[in-house]
Amino acid sequence: MSDTWTPDTWQQFEAKQQPAWPDEAALKEATEEIASFPPLIFAGEARDLTARLGDVAEGNAFLLQAGDCAESFDGFNAVAIREKLRIILQMAVILTYSAGMPVVKIGRIAGQFAKPRSNPTETQDGAELPSFLGHMVNDVEFSETDRTPNPKRLVRAYNQSSSTLNLLRAFSQGGFADLNRVQSWNQEFVANSPEGQRYSDLAEEISRALRFMQTAGITSDHSEVRETEFFTSHEALILQYEEALTRKDSLTDEWYDCSAHMVWIGERTRQLDGAHVEFMRGIKNPIGCKVGPTAAPNDVIQLCEKLNPENTPGRLTLITRMGADKVEDQLPNIVQKVTDSGAKVVWACDPMHGNTFSEAGVKTRHFEHVVAEVASFFKVHRQLGTVPGGIHVELTGEDVTECLGGSMEIESDDLSKRYESVCDPRLNANQSLDLAFRVAELLG
């Protein structure tokens, strides 16, 4: 691989999981329009996240990366954004207070509009059409018009991401994330559940601690209490979009993908000689790479060398997604060999994607399988003396019924009640809080 890199050198490599755009002129027009727009994030913010993830790599902080499986154009509103942030803040409070360490909060939001698929086409009633690749590319409705990739959707994805980021910044810095309001984060439909009551008890402990500080003359009117750092991320799947938002930083003269603070490579696109690895090796953002059960340890080591040649702590997060029944067989060899190579990485666990199955005609996951994979992830790292750095989960702040199990005991017949995901099943608010408490116990 040549050392010469520019934002478009990926075009010389095979790019998997890309749409079959029918109109190249329309695609060029859309990407040129996006390239003329302001960046969505700033290089300095991405550098800040690399530093925070460096703390995670050393075991001095914990990573919580969470959000939608795939964002939707249809469900875009301020309430939905607020509720996603709310549940992530609740989870972070549980982890911080119970485990006694800072939590780096990264949302799968403001750009998570594209999804890889097992098959490029889908057949219904004898008709074959392109698979749904996320709202950035086409629509979920099964018609030729809806399923034809449309470059105008790239522009809409940028605009929605921009609006989402503006709101997230306002919520994070404008009072919503104030720890003095920690009790108010509990939603009404969650409050009466076992997880909601447990959270309420913890929130009261935090409130008492803040009141004690004020009584002792130590004001809680500090930015660490009133505001929170919140970063964005998505899978960098559609490379034309990512290229259009890649800009050279005026301070460092280095390239940053300004579509998100962190971007990652998926399990289906991590080929060593592929376009996604080529693109990601040249940007200076913190990046992630999914690692599934078919990954060979030597390939993972080579990915580390290509994606993080300077071996900067916090630059590369390896997000393992094995499946609950495979973790203890597959993960130890990978972790040990990567560690022996000297690579400095953040190890994170995606307990969702390896545990998906079909039930009642839809894709689902069982909450206990999710918990089991996280527990095995911690067990492996503790046995090897390495750092279990974080979790990467798909969730929503809504009261959906997409994943089985949990304290509300969602069963197969319940899935149809509120199955709202446009792609894969997400943990609901109760299940998300329960997971946070389970992880806090593992950290403790």
N, C-alpha and C positions, 0 to 999 in steps of 0.2 A: 504494500500500500504506500502510495506516495505521501511524503510529508507535506506537500503543497495542498492546502485546504482553503476552500472558499465555500460560501453557503450553498453553492450549486454543484459542488463536486459529487454529491450523492447521485446525481443524474447519470453518472458513468457506471453505476453499480445496479445490480438487480434489486428492485424495490417490490417487496411482497405486500399483499393486502392493500394495494392501491385501487381506487375506483377506475373503471373503464370510462373515462370522461368522453362523451360523444362529440364534443365541440372544443377543439384545442384553442380556437380563437377566443371563445367565451371564457375558457379557463385562464388564458393569458390576461385577458381584460380584468378578471376578478382578482387575480394575484397581484397585478400591477396596482390596482386600486388599494388593496390591503397594504402593499409596500409603501404607499404614500401616506398611510395613516400614522398617527402617533403610536409609540410603543405602549403595550398594555402594562408592562412592569419595567422597572429601571434596573440597570446593571448593579448598582449599589445594593439594592434589595436582594438580588440573587447572591451577591457576595456575603451579605449578612446571613442568609440561609446556609450557605456553605460552612460558615463559622459555627452556626448552631448545630449543624449535623456533625461537625468535627467533634463537638462535645458529646454527641450521641455515640460516635464511634469509640470514644474513650470511656464510655460507661458513665458519663457525668450528666446525662440528660436522656429522655426517652422520646421516641418519635411516635406521634399519632397522626397517621395519614388516612383520611376518611372522607366519604361523600358518595355521590351518586355513581351507579354503574355507568350510566350515560345520561348526560343532561338532555333536556327536551326543550324544543322551541315552544311547545304547546303549554307546558306547565311553568312558564317563566313569569314570576311575580315576586314582589318584595317579601310577602309572607313566607313563600317556600324557601327563599334564600335565608331569611332570618331563622327559620326553624332548623335548617341544616347547620347553620352556625351555632345555634343554641345547643343542639345535642352534642356537637364537638366540644363546645366550651364545658358542658357538664361532664363529659368523659374526661377532659383534661384536668378539671378540678379534682375529680375522684382519684386520678392517677397521681397528680401532684401532691395532694394532701395525704393520701394513703401511703405512697411510696417515698415521699420526701425528696423528690428530684424535679427539676424543670421538665416541662413537656413542650416539645417543638410541634406546633400545630400546622398541618398542611392539609388543605382541602382538595378533594377531587372535584374542582369547581372552576367556573369561569374559563372553560376551554375543553371540558371532557365531553365532546360531541361526536366522537368517532369511535367505532368499535370494530375490531377484527372479527372475522367469521370463519367457521370451519369450512364452509362451502361458498364459492362466489355466487351461486345461484340458488334459488328456492323454487320448488314446484308445488302448486296448489291446483287441484281439480284439473290436472293435465297441462296447466300453463306454467311455463318456466320464465322467471324474471330474476334480475339481480337481487341478491340478498340485501336486507336492510343493513347499512353500514354506519348508522347514526345520523342525526339530523343535520350534521355538517355536510353530508353527501346526498342523502335521499330521504324518503319518508317511509314510515312503517306500513302504510296502507298498501295493499297488494294490487297495484294497477301499473300499467306501463309508464304512465306519466309520473306517478309517485316514486317508482323505483328507479327511474332513470337518473343517474348522477347529475346534479345541477350545480355549476360553479357559483351561482349567486348565493347559494347556501353558505359558502365560505365567508362571504361578506357579512351575512346575517350572524354567523357564529362570532365573528369579530365584534360586531356591534353589541350582541347580547353579553359577551364576555366583558366588554368595557363597562356596560351598565352594572353588571354583577360585581365587578371589582370596585366600582365607585361605592356601591352599597355596603360591601364588605368592609371597606376602609372606614366608612361612616360608623358602622356598627362597632368595629373593633376599637375605634379611637374616640367615639362620640358619646360614650356613657353606657351603651348596652352591655359591654363586657366588664363593667366595673364590678369588682368582687364584693362591693357593698350590696350588690343586687343579686348575689348568688342564689338566694332563695327564690327569687322571682323567675329564675330560668326554668323551674319545674312546671311543665305544662299540666293543664287540668286533667287531661285524660291519662297522664302518667302518674300523677300525684297519689292516687289511691292504690296503685300497684305496689307489690313488695319492693321493686327497684326504686320507685318514686319515693316511698317512705324512707328507704335507706338513704337515698340521696338527700332528702329533706333533713334527716338527722345530721348528716355530715355538713350540710349547708349551715345548720344552726351552730355547729361547732366552729365553723369558720367565722360566722357572724360574731360569736362570743369572743373569739380571738381578736377580731378587728375592734370590737368595743373595748376590750381590755387595753389594747394598744392606745386607743384614744384617751381612755381614762388615765393611763400612765404618762400621758403627754406626748406619746409617739403618734403623730397623725398618720392616717392611712391615705392622705391626699398625695400619693406618689403615682407616677405614671405606671409603675409595675402593678398597682392596685386598680387604677382607673382605666387602664388600656391594656390591650394584649397584642402580641405579634401574631399575625395570621398570614400564612403564605398559600399560594395556589399552585396546582399541578394538574397535569393531564398526560395521557399517553400521546406521544408525538407520532401519530400514525400517518396522517395525511401530510406528506413531506412538502408539497407545494405551499401549503398554508404556513408551515414552520419556517420554510425558507423566506417567505415574504415578510415575516416578522423578525428576522434575524438582522441585528444591527451592530455596528462597530461602536464600542464605548469610547466616548471622547476623552475619558480620563486615562484609560489603560491601553487603548488601541486594540482591544480584544473583542471577539465576537460573542454576542449573547443572543439567545433565542428569547425575544421579549414577548412571547405569547404567554409565558407563565414563569414563576420563580423556579420551579423544578419541572422537568419533563422526564418521561421514562420510555424505555423500549419494552415492548411486550414479548411474551413467550414465543409468539409466532414470527417475530421479526428480529430476533437477536443473532442472525447469521453473522459470523465473523467477517465474511466477505460481502455482506449485504449493504444496501443503501442506508438503512437506519443507523447501523453502527458507524458508517462513514460520516453521516451527518452529525451524530451526537459527539463524535470524538473531537470535533472542531469548536463546539460552543463551550463557553466557560461556566454555564449554569451548573448547579448541582444536578446530577442526573441519576436515574434509577434504571435497573434492568431486572425484569422478571426472570426467575430461574425455576423451571419445573422439573418433574421427576426424570425426564429424559436427558437432562443436561449432564454432560461429561465433565468431571472436575478439571481436566486440562483445558477444555473449551472455556470454562468460567475463568480460569487463570488468564487465558489469552484475552478474554473480554476486559478483565481488569487492566491488563497492560495497554490495550488499545484505548480504552475509555478514560483511564486515569494514569497516563504515563509518568506524571510527576509524583504520583502516589500521595496526593493531597488528602488528608482526612476530611471527610464530609463531602468530597466531590462525587463519590460513587456509593449508591445504596443498592445492595443486592436484595431483591424482594423475592423470597422463596415461596413457592406455591405448589406444595407437594401432594396434598390430600392427607387427611388424618391418618389413614392406614399406611402411608408410605414414608412419613417424615423420619422415623427412627431408623429406617433401612437406608434411605437415600441421602439424607442431609449430612450425617456425620463425616462421610468421606469428602464431600464438597467443602464443608467448613474447614476441616483439618488441612486439606491440601492448599486451599486459598490462604489460610493462616500461615502455613509453612512457607509459602511463596513470599511472604512479607507484605502482601497487599493490605492496605489500610482501607477497610470498607465499613459501611453501616450494614448490619444484618437486620432485615425486617421480615415479618411474617405476613403473608397474604393468606388467611385461612378460608377464603371464600371460593376461589376459582378451582381448587382441586377437589371441592366437595359438592359440586353441582350435579343434580340428577333430575329426571323427569318424574312428575307426580301429578295425577289428575289433569294431564294434558298441558302442564306448564313446567318451566324450569324452577327448581327450588333448591334449598339447602337446609340442613337440619342444624339448629343452633348448637346442639351438643357436639356435632362433628366440627363445627367452627371452633368451639372451646377446646376440643381435644387436640386439634392441630396446633393451636397456640401453646397449650400445655406441653406438647411434645417438642415444639420449637425451643421453649425455655429449657426443657430437660436436656436436650442435645447440647445446647450452648453451655449450660452449667457443667455438664460432664466433661466438656472439652476445655473449659476455662476461658471461653470467649464471651462476647457481650451480646445478649439478646436485645437488640437496639430498639425495636419498635414493632408496631402492627400497621397493616394496610387493609382497610375494610371498606365494604360497600354498605352504606346505610342511608337512612332518611330520618328526619325528625317527625315524620308523619306516622299515623296509626295504621300502617299497612299490614296486610297479611300475605307476605311473600316468602318468608322462611318459616319452616316448621319448628315446633318446640318453643322453648322459653317458658317463663313462669306463667304466661297466659295460655300455654298449652295449645298453640295453633296446630290444627290437624289438617289432613288432606281436604276435608270438606270445607274448611275455612279459607282455603287459598283463593277461591273465587270471590270472596266478600270484598276485599280491597287489594287486588293485585294490579298495581298501577305502573310498574316499571316498564319502560319501553324496550328493555333488553333483559338483564339478569336480575335475580331476586336480591333484595336488600334487607338488612336487619331493620326492624322498626325501632322506635324510640325506647321502648321497654327493653328489648333485646340488646340494644346498644349500651344502655346503662348497666345491664347485667354483665355484659362482656367487660366493661371497664372495671367493675368491681372484681371480676375473676382475674383480670390481668394485674390489678393492683395487689391482689393476694400473692400472685406469682412473683411480682417485683419485690414485695416485702420479705 
